[in-house]
Amino acid sequence: MVVMAELASMKCEACRAESPRATAEEINSYIAEIPGWKTVEHEGVLHLERRYKVKDFATALELTNKIGTLAEQEGHHPAITLQWGLVDVAWWTHAIRGLHRNDFIMAAKTEELFKALKK
Ligand SMILES: C[C@H](O)[C@H](O)[C@H]1CNC2=NC(N)=NC(=O)C2=N1
């Protein structure tokens, strides 16, 4: 079992096309550690998604930029939609067209960025 704090402190390992997708069992145990996140299937590919509500556009932009910096540090990149007061974040692993433990690690790290925002 891996709890959210542990997930958040893990490094994203290089993900290659031959890396295995997370199994249904792994998905169930990781998702339990990141409340607010859900899996959503888009064109046959599972994504991990969460909507963050923040107080204004500047804060949404700040969170977006922090997630962008994290993505560059880890070499793993999300889809982000920025709107006034909202940041929609989706993690999945393009190389395997699905979810890898890396995506759960990144979601846990995203949670920490959100919690550290001045709200
Ligand atoms: C070469 C480079 O590391 C790869 O293209 C990385 C970049 N960021 C990535 N991000 C995500 N989410 N999935 C990938 O498969 C991926 N591949």
The ligand as an SDF file (V2000), in Angstrom:
LIG
                    3D

 17 18  0  0  0  0  0  0  0  0999 V2000
   11.0360   12.0170  -24.5040 C   0  0  0  0  0  0  0  0  0  0  0  0
   10.0790   12.4120  -23.4090 C   0  0  0  0  0  0  0  0  0  0  0  0
   10.5720   12.0550  -22.1520 O   0  0  0  0  0  0  0  0  0  0  0  0
    8.7260   11.7650  -23.6130 C   0  0  0  0  0  0  0  0  0  0  0  0
    8.1600   12.1780  -24.8270 O   0  0  0  0  0  0  0  0  0  0  0  0
    7.7840   12.0360  -22.4680 C   0  0  0  0  0  0  0  0  0  0  0  0
    7.5020   13.4990  -22.2570 C   0  0  0  0  0  0  0  0  0  0  0  0
    6.3410   13.6920  -21.4100 N   0  0  0  0  0  0  0  0  0  0  0  0
    5.3730   12.7900  -21.3520 C   0  0  0  0  0  0  0  0  0  0  0  0
    4.2820   13.0400  -20.6640 N   0  0  0  0  0  0  0  0  0  0  0  0
    3.2900   12.1730  -20.5970 C   0  0  0  0  0  0  0  0  0  0  0  0
    2.2050   12.4810  -19.8920 N   0  0  0  0  0  0  0  0  0  0  0  0
    3.3610   10.9960  -21.2280 N   0  0  0  0  0  0  0  0  0  0  0  0
    4.4230   10.6250  -21.9420 C   0  0  0  0  0  0  0  0  0  0  0  0
    4.4430    9.5230  -22.5040 O   0  0  0  0  0  0  0  0  0  0  0  0
    5.5020   11.5450  -22.0050 C   0  0  0  0  0  0  0  0  0  0  0  0
    6.5980   11.2570  -22.6450 N   0  0  0  0  0  0  0  0  0  0  0  0
  1  2  1  0
  2  3  1  0
  2  4  1  0
  4  5  1  0
  4  6  1  0
  6  7  1  0
  6 17  1  0
  7  8  1  0
  8  9  1  0
  9 10  2  0
  9 16  1  0
 10 11  1  0
 11 12  1  0
 11 13  2  0
 13 14  1  0
 14 15  2  0
 14 16  1  0
 16 17  2  0
M  END
$$$$
